[in-house]
Amino acid sequence: MKKYIEPVALLMILPFVSQKDRIRKSLFVGQLLAGIVLIIITMLAILVLGPELTASQNYPIYMLAVCFFM
């Protein structure tokens, strides 16, 4: 149930937005940027750590940070 709270909160705020014509474009751009960031992070984890280590880790992004900053 908790995973549906953020979209519901966003949908509750949308009627109060003053520039309704820009809502669709803003939401699309935000989702597109979030998807691109996720793809880049996933590809970076696979390229640096390898597919086996990336798949076996719960938090491969943390492992990337440890590799880069140590």
C-alpha positions, 0 to 999 in steps of 0.5 A, a space after each residue: 500500500 505504501 508504494 502508491 502514496 507518492 502518485 496519490 499525493 501528486 494527483 492531489 496537488 495537480 488541481 491546484 496548479 495554475 499553469 495546467 497546460 504545462 503539467 503534461 510536459 513537465 511530468 513527461 520530462 521528469 519521468 524521462 530524466 528519471 528513466 535516463 538516470 536509472 539507465 545510466 546508473 544501472 549500466 555504470 554498475 554493470 560495467 564497473 562491478 560486472 553482472 554477477 556482482 551487480 546482481 548479487 548486491 542489494 545496493 550496487 550503487 553503494 558498492 560503486 561509491 565505495 569503489 570510487 571513493 576508496 
